[in-house]
């Protein structure tokens, strides 16, 4: 599963057969989603079996993660429900350090005997690995937390909402799209609940209950006389929230300069599908963009993907050090640039922060999968590269003593490792609206929603498209455009950033399926920003033959 595949998942009407490992499991009846599962006392007993067994076999450190992963997906097309999928996955993963080396094993046999056998296997793997380990693992210290818990703040648990209500909502969106000019439409709801229990030999016992939701759709309009078609994807963002995200509260909307609503902490899928049909029809008649230099006004649901690829990935320390080279490339943001303390990643108004605490974000948790309390930290401050993303066994490589709290595993049967936290662009400090930004642009393009993208192995040279494009001329929004993509490199692009709207416009983009590692794992991550302007960016026409 590649990162870009999340754009296409709305078409998975056949069900969950193509979903990444984290989002699959054993099929269960819908009522089983509400079953309580193993109680916390039993989890602690099983975790202690793992920790005590590891120590008895000579481990200097051990942690255990007991995970119950519940998922529900609803797929529709036009006036039909194509599939409803409910899955559960449950087991324990045990990670140890023996002879200075990591070992990991897992089992779905969460009994005393099963846990002991898995722990012994992890110890054996660590000792075998130690024979070729050139340098022992060095862990940054972490505070012993005792027994603590954390839960996604939510008003409506998706598991308690009838499937019929979810299906009816999707079908209502489909119907409205069809009534407003769409020829085809499919829609889907992805809902995830991670029930995770972490324990370590350092004295932490952490119980977490994490919820995520992603509504999405694809609309297609056809001009049969000209043999053309245009499609428009949803402008929703997946969120770390409960089912209340689907309430579509008007107070949580922001009006775009093109005259339609964008969504912040709630989402009206019927409204968005209605607009999508109208915009897809408009695209059939829209003019093709003239290539050249433009000032770009990028709304957050679009800019989030650019942040993800040009900031989030290149500042992962393991990628910087070359550990990801075989799977996903390296990074231009090498250690010498960070050590110089003056590498100009962006203009002086660019402040990019990493965090796993932002409420409503996909990455929001209280503690990472190493038992580290999550926090916020700077990556780029006043345009200067100041830090990376690193976990307990990495931070000493950049002369730091504290993990950033961004370790994650997609499930109990996968080992945890460094994953991208939420990476976001801070809003402007002075009051500045989208309308004011548009008035300041003589020749530009307003882009909303994510689209196709391409970026090189070092996360430097790139090309990004979008969902909808509008011409800006002499401070006014003009007609819709087609065939727009912009090209730049990471440093040039972020140094062309000249204006950022204030916090009243701040919204999040999200990816449910960010891939990394071998064997590959996925994670969910959000990227926040306000609408932002970039001056003099090269725009190409993707519809012309070269």
C-alpha positions as CSV (number, residue, x, y, z in Angstrom):
1,X,0.0,0.0,0.0
2,X,1.5,3.3,-1.1
3,X,0.8,6.7,0.4
4,X,-0.9,7.9,-2.6
5,X,-3.4,5.0,-2.6
6,X,-5.5,6.7,0.1
7,X,-6.8,9.0,-2.6
8,X,-8.3,6.0,-4.4
9,X,-9.7,4.0,-1.5
10,X,-13.1,5.5,-2.0
11,X,-13.5,3.1,-4.9
12,X,-13.0,0.0,-2.8
13,X,-16.6,-1.1,-3.0
14,X,-15.5,-4.7,-3.1
15,X,-14.5,-4.5,0.5
16,X,-11.4,-4.6,2.6
17,X,-9.3,-7.1,0.6
18,X,-6.9,-4.4,-0.5
19,X,-6.6,-2.6,2.8
20,X,-3.2,-2.4,4.7
21,X,-2.5,-4.8,7.5
22,X,-3.4,-2.5,10.3
23,X,-6.9,-2.1,9.0
24,X,-7.6,-5.8,8.5
25,X,-8.2,-8.6,11.0
26,X,-10.7,-11.3,11.7
27,X,-14.2,-10.6,10.5
28,X,-16.6,-10.2,13.4
29,X,-20.4,-9.5,13.7
30,X,-21.2,-5.8,14.2
31,X,-22.3,-6.4,17.8
32,X,-18.9,-7.8,18.7
33,X,-17.4,-4.3,18.3
34,X,-19.0,-3.4,21.6
35,X,-17.6,-6.4,23.5
36,X,-15.4,-5.2,26.4
37,X,-12.3,-7.3,25.6
38,X,-9.6,-8.2,28.1
39,X,-9.9,-6.1,31.3
40,X,-7.0,-3.9,32.4
41,X,-6.1,-6.1,35.4
42,X,-5.7,-9.1,33.1
43,X,-3.6,-7.0,30.7
44,X,-1.2,-6.1,33.5
45,X,-0.9,-9.7,34.6
46,X,0.0,-10.8,31.0
47,X,2.4,-7.8,30.6
48,X,4.2,-8.7,33.8
49,X,4.6,-12.3,32.6
50,X,6.5,-10.9,29.6
51,X,8.6,-8.5,31.6
52,X,9.5,-11.0,34.3
53,X,10.3,-13.7,31.8
54,X,12.5,-11.3,29.8
55,X,14.5,-10.3,32.9
56,X,14.9,-13.9,34.0
57,X,16.5,-14.7,30.6
58,X,19.0,-11.8,31.0
59,X,17.2,-8.9,29.2
60,X,18.4,-5.4,30.3
61,X,15.1,-3.9,29.0
62,X,11.8,-5.2,27.9
63,X,8.4,-3.8,26.9
64,X,5.1,-5.4,26.1
65,X,2.2,-4.1,24.0
66,X,-1.2,-5.7,24.2
67,X,-3.4,-4.4,21.4
68,X,-7.0,-4.8,20.3
69,X,-7.7,-3.2,17.0
70,X,-11.3,-2.7,16.0
71,X,-12.3,-1.5,12.5
72,X,-15.5,-0.8,10.6
73,X,-15.8,0.2,7.0
74,X,-18.9,1.0,5.0
75,X,-18.7,1.2,1.2
76,X,-21.4,2.5,-1.2
77,X,-21.9,3.3,-4.9
78,X,-24.7,5.4,-6.3
79,X,-27.9,4.0,-4.6
80,X,-26.4,0.7,-3.2
81,X,-24.5,-0.4,-0.1
82,X,-21.7,-2.5,-1.6
83,X,-20.1,-3.8,1.6
84,X,-19.9,-3.4,5.4
85,X,-16.8,-4.8,7.0
86,X,-16.1,-5.3,10.8
87,X,-12.8,-6.6,11.9
88,X,-10.9,-7.3,15.1
89,X,-7.2,-8.1,15.7
90,X,-5.9,-9.0,19.2
91,X,-2.5,-10.1,20.5
92,X,0.7,-9.1,22.3
93,X,4.1,-7.9,21.0
94,X,7.2,-8.2,23.2
95,X,10.4,-6.2,22.5
96,X,13.6,-6.8,24.5
97,X,17.2,-5.8,24.7
98,X,19.6,-8.7,25.4
99,X,23.4,-8.5,24.9
100,X,22.9,-4.9,23.9
101,X,20.6,-5.8,20.9
102,X,17.0,-5.6,20.0
103,X,14.8,-8.7,19.7
104,X,11.0,-8.8,19.0
105,X,8.3,-11.5,18.9
106,X,4.5,-11.6,19.0
107,X,1.6,-13.9,19.5
108,X,-2.2,-13.9,19.5
109,X,-2.1,-16.5,22.2
110,X,-2.4,-14.1,25.1
111,X,-2.2,-16.6,27.9
112,X,0.6,-17.1,30.4
113,X,2.1,-19.9,28.4
114,X,1.8,-18.1,25.1
115,X,3.3,-14.9,26.4
116,X,6.3,-16.8,28.0
117,X,7.0,-18.6,24.7
118,X,6.9,-15.4,22.7
119,X,9.2,-13.6,25.2
120,X,11.7,-16.5,25.0
121,X,11.6,-16.2,21.2
122,X,12.3,-12.4,21.4
123,X,15.3,-13.1,23.7
124,X,16.6,-15.7,21.3
125,X,16.3,-13.3,18.4
126,X,18.1,-10.6,20.3
127,X,21.0,-12.9,21.3
128,X,21.3,-14.1,17.7
129,X,21.3,-10.5,16.4
130,X,24.0,-9.6,19.0
131,X,26.6,-11.7,17.1
132,X,26.6,-9.1,14.3
133,X,25.8,-6.0,16.3
134,X,28.7,-3.6,16.2
135,X,27.4,-1.1,18.8
136,X,25.0,-1.7,21.7
137,X,21.6,-0.1,21.8
138,X,21.6,3.2,23.7
139,X,18.3,4.3,25.1
140,X,17.5,7.8,26.2
141,X,16.1,7.9,29.8
142,X,12.4,8.0,30.2
143,X,10.3,8.7,33.3
144,X,8.6,5.8,35.1
145,X,4.9,6.7,34.9
146,X,3.2,4.0,36.9
147,X,-0.4,3.3,35.9
148,X,-1.8,6.0,33.6
149,X,-4.4,6.1,30.8
150,X,-5.4,8.3,27.9
151,X,-8.4,8.4,25.5
152,X,-9.3,10.3,22.4
153,X,-11.8,13.0,23.4
154,X,-15.0,12.1,21.7
155,X,-18.7,12.7,21.9
156,X,-19.9,9.8,19.8
157,X,-18.3,6.3,19.7
158,X,-18.7,5.0,16.1
159,X,-19.3,1.5,17.5
160,X,-22.5,2.7,19.1
161,X,-23.9,4.3,15.9
162,X,-26.1,1.9,13.9
163,X,-24.7,0.8,10.6
164,X,-28.0,1.8,8.9
165,X,-27.4,5.4,10.0
166,X,-23.9,5.4,8.5
167,X,-25.1,3.8,5.3
168,X,-28.1,6.2,5.0
169,X,-25.7,9.2,5.3
170,X,-23.4,7.9,2.6
171,X,-26.4,7.2,0.3
172,X,-27.8,10.6,0.9
173,X,-24.5,12.1,-0.2
174,X,-24.5,9.9,-3.3
175,X,-28.1,10.9,-4.1
176,X,-27.4,14.6,-3.8
177,X,-24.4,14.3,-6.0
178,X,-26.4,12.4,-8.7
179,X,-29.2,15.0,-8.5
180,X,-26.7,17.8,-9.1
181,X,-25.0,16.4,-12.2
182,X,-22.8,13.5,-11.2
183,X,-22.9,10.4,-13.4
184,X,-21.1,8.1,-11.0
185,X,-20.3,8.4,-7.3
186,X,-18.9,6.1,-4.6
187,X,-18.4,6.8,-0.9
188,X,-16.9,5.2,2.1
189,X,-16.5,5.5,5.9
190,X,-13.4,4.2,7.6
191,X,-13.6,4.0,11.4
192,X,-10.7,2.7,13.6
193,X,-10.4,2.1,17.4
194,X,-7.0,1.1,18.8
195,X,-7.1,-0.2,22.3
196,X,-3.5,-0.3,23.4
197,X,-1.8,-1.3,26.6
198,X,1.9,-0.7,27.1
199,X,4.2,-1.9,29.9
200,X,7.9,-1.8,30.4
201,X,10.6,-2.9,32.9
202,X,11.0,0.8,33.7
203,X,7.8,0.8,35.6
204,X,5.2,2.3,33.2
205,X,1.7,0.7,32.6
206,X,-0.2,2.8,30.0
207,X,-3.7,2.1,28.8
208,X,-4.9,4.1,25.7
209,X,-8.1,4.2,23.7
210,X,-7.5,5.8,20.3
211,X,-10.3,6.7,17.7
212,X,-10.0,7.8,14.1
213,X,-12.5,8.4,11.3
214,X,-12.3,9.1,7.6
215,X,-15.3,9.8,5.4
216,X,-14.5,10.1,1.7
217,X,-16.0,9.9,-1.8
218,X,-15.3,10.3,-5.5
219,X,-17.7,12.0,-8.0
220,X,-17.5,11.8,-11.8
221,X,-19.3,13.9,-14.3
222,X,-19.4,13.0,-18.0
223,X,-19.8,15.0,-21.2
224,X,-20.8,12.3,-23.6
225,X,-21.0,14.6,-26.6
226,X,-17.3,15.5,-26.3
227,X,-16.2,12.2,-24.8
228,X,-14.8,13.8,-21.7
229,X,-15.1,13.2,-18.0
230,X,-13.9,14.9,-14.8
231,X,-13.7,13.6,-11.3
232,X,-13.6,15.4,-7.9
233,X,-12.6,13.7,-4.6
234,X,-13.9,14.7,-1.2
235,X,-12.5,17.7,0.6
236,X,-12.8,15.9,3.9
237,X,-9.8,15.4,6.2
238,X,-9.5,12.2,8.3
239,X,-9.5,13.1,11.9
240,X,-8.7,11.7,15.4
241,X,-12.3,12.1,16.6
242,X,-15.5,10.2,17.2
243,X,-18.6,10.0,15.0
244,X,-19.4,13.6,15.9
245,X,-17.1,14.6,13.0
246,X,-20.0,13.7,10.7
247,X,-22.4,16.3,12.3
248,X,-21.4,19.0,9.9
249,X,-21.9,21.9,12.3
250,X,-22.0,25.2,10.5
251,X,-19.8,26.9,13.1
252,X,-17.0,24.6,12.1
253,X,-16.9,25.7,8.5
254,X,-14.6,28.2,6.7
255,X,-15.7,29.9,3.5
256,X,-13.2,29.7,0.7
257,X,-12.6,32.7,-1.6
258,X,-14.2,30.7,-4.4
259,X,-17.5,30.8,-2.5
260,X,-17.9,27.3,-1.0
261,X,-17.4,25.9,2.5
262,X,-14.4,24.2,3.8
263,X,-14.5,22.0,6.9
264,X,-12.6,22.2,10.2
265,X,-13.7,20.0,13.1
266,X,-16.9,18.7,11.6
267,X,-17.8,17.5,8.1
268,X,-21.0,17.7,6.0
269,X,-20.6,15.0,3.5
270,X,-23.9,15.7,1.8
271,X,-22.9,19.4,1.3
272,X,-19.5,18.4,0.0
273,X,-20.9,15.8,-2.4
274,X,-23.4,18.3,-3.8
275,X,-20.6,20.8,-4.4
276,X,-18.4,18.1,-5.9
277,X,-21.0,17.2,-8.5
278,X,-21.4,20.9,-9.5
279,X,-17.6,21.4,-9.6
280,X,-17.0,18.3,-11.7
281,X,-19.5,19.6,-14.2
282,X,-17.8,23.0,-14.1
283,X,-14.4,21.3,-14.8
284,X,-15.8,19.9,-18.0
285,X,-16.0,23.5,-19.4
286,X,-13.1,25.1,-17.5
287,X,-10.1,26.5,-19.5
288,X,-6.7,24.9,-19.4
289,X,-4.0,26.8,-17.4
290,X,-1.3,28.7,-19.2
291,X,2.1,27.6,-18.0
292,X,4.2,30.1,-16.2
293,X,5.1,31.7,-12.9
294,X,2.2,32.3,-10.5
295,X,1.6,33.3,-6.9
296,X,-0.1,30.3,-5.3
297,X,-2.7,30.6,-2.6
298,X,-2.9,27.1,-1.1
299,X,-5.6,26.1,1.3
300,X,-4.8,23.8,4.2
301,X,-6.3,20.5,2.9
302,X,-4.0,20.9,-0.1
303,X,-0.9,22.3,1.6
304,X,-1.0,19.4,4.1
305,X,0.2,16.9,1.5
306,X,3.0,19.2,0.5
307,X,4.0,19.5,4.1
308,X,3.9,15.7,4.5
309,X,6.2,15.1,1.6
310,X,8.6,18.0,1.7
311,X,8.9,18.5,5.5
312,X,7.6,15.4,7.4
313,X,9.5,12.8,5.5
314,X,12.8,14.5,4.9
315,X,13.1,15.3,8.7
316,X,12.7,11.7,9.9
317,X,16.1,11.0,11.4
318,X,16.3,7.4,10.2
319,X,15.7,8.6,6.6
320,X,18.4,11.3,7.1
321,X,20.9,8.6,8.3
322,X,20.1,6.4,5.3
323,X,18.2,3.6,7.1
324,X,15.2,4.1,4.8
325,X,17.2,4.3,1.6
326,X,16.2,0.9,0.2
327,X,12.4,1.4,0.7
328,X,11.7,5.1,0.3
329,X,15.0,7.0,-0.2
330,X,17.1,9.4,1.9
331,X,16.9,13.1,2.6
332,X,18.5,16.3,1.4
333,X,18.3,17.7,5.0
334,X,21.5,16.0,6.0
335,X,23.1,16.4,9.5
336,X,25.7,19.0,8.3
337,X,22.8,21.4,7.4
338,X,21.4,21.0,10.9
339,X,24.8,21.4,12.5
340,X,25.5,24.6,10.7
341,X,22.6,26.2,12.6
342,X,21.9,28.5,9.6
343,X,20.3,26.3,6.9
344,X,17.5,28.3,5.4
345,X,14.8,25.7,5.0
346,X,12.2,28.5,4.4
347,X,11.5,32.2,4.7
348,X,11.7,33.8,8.1
349,X,7.9,33.5,8.6
350,X,8.0,29.7,8.2
351,X,7.7,27.9,11.6
352,X,7.1,24.1,11.3
353,X,6.4,22.1,14.4
354,X,6.1,18.4,15.2
355,X,3.7,17.1,17.8
356,X,1.5,14.2,18.8
357,X,-0.8,16.1,21.2
358,X,-3.0,18.2,18.9
359,X,-6.6,17.5,19.7
360,X,-8.5,16.1,16.7
361,X,-5.4,15.1,14.8
362,X,-4.7,11.6,13.6
363,X,-1.5,11.4,15.5
364,X,-2.9,12.5,18.8
365,X,-2.1,10.2,21.7
366,X,-0.9,10.7,25.2
367,X,2.1,8.4,25.0
368,X,4.0,6.8,22.2
369,X,4.7,3.1,21.7
370,X,7.8,3.3,23.9
371,X,5.9,4.8,26.8
372,X,7.2,8.3,26.3
373,X,4.8,11.2,27.0
374,X,4.1,13.0,23.8
375,X,4.9,16.6,23.2
376,X,5.4,19.4,20.6
377,X,8.8,20.5,19.3
378,X,10.3,22.7,16.6
379,X,11.6,21.4,13.3
380,X,12.0,24.7,11.5
381,X,12.0,28.0,13.5
382,X,12.0,31.4,11.7
383,X,12.9,29.5,8.5
384,X,16.0,27.7,10.0
385,X,16.3,24.0,10.3
386,X,16.6,23.3,14.1
387,X,15.7,19.6,14.7
388,X,14.5,16.2,13.4
389,X,12.1,13.5,14.5
390,X,13.8,10.9,16.7
391,X,13.0,8.2,19.3
392,X,14.8,6.7,22.3
393,X,17.5,4.8,20.5
394,X,18.2,7.7,18.1
395,X,18.3,11.0,19.9
396,X,21.9,10.4,21.2
397,X,22.9,10.6,17.5
398,X,21.9,14.3,17.4
399,X,23.3,15.0,20.9
400,X,20.0,15.1,22.6
401,X,19.0,13.3,25.9
402,X,15.2,13.0,25.5
403,X,13.1,11.1,23.0
404,X,10.7,13.1,20.9
405,X,7.9,10.6,21.7
406,X,7.2,9.6,18.1
407,X,7.6,5.8,18.1
408,X,4.7,3.8,16.7
409,X,3.7,0.3,15.5
410,X,0.7,-0.3,13.3
411,X,-0.3,-3.4,15.4
412,X,0.6,-5.7,18.2
413,X,2.4,-8.1,15.8
414,X,4.7,-5.4,14.3
415,X,7.7,-3.9,16.0
416,X,7.5,-0.2,16.9
417,X,9.9,2.3,15.3
418,X,10.3,6.0,14.4
419,X,7.2,7.4,12.7
420,X,6.2,10.8,11.5
421,X,4.2,12.8,14.2
422,X,1.8,15.5,13.1
423,X,3.9,18.1,11.3
424,X,2.3,21.5,10.9
425,X,2.9,25.1,9.7
426,X,2.2,27.6,12.4
427,X,-0.5,30.2,11.5
428,X,0.4,33.9,11.0
429,X,0.7,35.9,14.2
430,X,-1.1,39.0,12.9
431,X,-4.8,39.1,11.8
432,X,-4.9,38.2,8.1
433,X,-7.8,36.6,6.2
434,X,-8.1,34.7,3.0
435,X,-9.9,37.6,1.4
436,X,-7.1,39.9,2.2
437,X,-4.6,37.5,0.8
438,X,-6.5,37.2,-2.5
439,X,-6.6,41.0,-2.8
440,X,-2.8,41.1,-2.6
441,X,-2.4,38.8,-5.6
442,X,-2.2,40.1,-9.2
443,X,-1.5,36.9,-11.1
444,X,-2.1,33.7,-9.2
445,X,-4.0,30.4,-8.7
446,X,-6.0,29.3,-5.7
447,X,-5.7,25.5,-5.0
448,X,-8.0,23.5,-2.7
449,X,-7.8,19.8,-1.9
450,X,-5.0,17.3,-2.5
451,X,-4.2,15.7,-5.9
452,X,-1.5,13.8,-7.7
453,X,2.1,14.3,-6.6
454,X,5.6,13.3,-7.3
455,X,8.8,13.8,-5.3
456,X,12.3,12.5,-5.7
457,X,14.2,10.1,-3.5
458,X,15.8,12.8,-1.4
459,X,12.5,14.7,-0.9
460,X,13.8,17.7,-2.7
461,X,12.5,18.2,-6.3
462,X,8.7,17.8,-6.5
463,X,5.5,18.3,-8.4
464,X,2.0,18.7,-6.9
465,X,-1.5,18.9,-8.2
466,X,-4.8,19.5,-6.4
467,X,-8.5,19.0,-6.4
468,X,-9.9,22.3,-7.7
469,X,-8.1,25.3,-9.1
470,X,-9.3,28.9,-9.6
471,X,-7.6,31.7,-11.4
472,X,-6.7,34.9,-9.4
473,X,-6.3,38.1,-11.4
474,X,-5.8,41.6,-10.1
475,X,-7.0,40.6,-6.6
476,X,-10.1,38.8,-7.7
477,X,-11.1,35.2,-7.8
478,X,-11.7,34.2,-11.4
479,X,-13.0,31.1,-13.2
480,X,-12.0,27.5,-12.6
481,X,-8.9,26.1,-14.2
482,X,-7.9,22.7,-15.4
483,X,-4.6,20.8,-15.8
484,X,-2.7,22.6,-13.0
485,X,0.4,21.3,-11.3
486,X,3.3,23.2,-9.7
487,X,7.0,22.3,-9.7
488,X,9.7,23.4,-7.3
489,X,12.2,22.1,-4.8
490,X,11.7,22.0,-1.1
491,X,14.1,24.8,-0.2
492,X,13.1,27.1,-3.0
493,X,9.4,26.5,-2.3
494,X,9.4,27.2,1.4
495,X,11.6,30.3,0.9
496,X,9.0,31.6,-1.5
497,X,6.4,31.7,1.4
498,X,5.4,35.3,1.8
499,X,2.1,35.3,3.7
500,X,0.2,33.0,6.1
501,X,-3.4,33.6,7.3
502,X,-4.0,33.8,11.0
503,X,-5.3,31.0,13.4
504,X,-9.0,31.6,12.5
505,X,-8.3,29.8,9.2
506,X,-6.2,27.0,10.7
507,X,-7.3,23.5,9.5
508,X,-5.9,20.0,9.1
509,X,-5.1,17.6,6.3
510,X,-4.6,14.0,7.1
511,X,-3.3,10.7,5.7
512,X,-4.7,7.4,7.0
513,X,-2.1,5.3,5.2
514,X,1.4,6.7,5.5
515,X,3.8,3.9,4.6
516,X,7.3,3.3,5.9
517,X,9.7,0.5,6.8
518,X,10.5,-3.1,5.7
519,X,8.4,-5.0,6.1
520,X,6.1,-2.0,5.5
521,X,3.8,-0.5,8.1
522,X,1.3,2.3,7.9
523,X,0.5,5.1,10.3
524,X,-2.1,7.9,10.5
525,X,-0.8,11.5,10.6
526,X,-2.3,15.0,10.3
527,X,-0.7,18.3,9.0
528,X,-2.2,21.6,10.0
529,X,-1.9,25.0,8.5
530,X,-3.7,28.2,7.5
531,X,-4.1,29.3,3.9
532,X,-0.6,30.3,2.7
533,X,0.8,32.2,-0.2
534,X,3.9,31.3,-2.2
535,X,5.2,33.8,-4.7
536,X,6.6,33.1,-8.2
537,X,6.1,29.3,-8.3
538,X,6.5,27.5,-11.6
539,X,3.1,26.1,-12.9
540,X,2.9,23.6,-15.7
541,X,0.0,22.3,-17.8
542,X,-0.5,18.6,-17.2
543,X,-2.9,18.2,-20.1
544,X,-0.5,19.1,-22.9
545,X,1.8,16.7,-24.7
546,X,5.5,17.5,-24.1
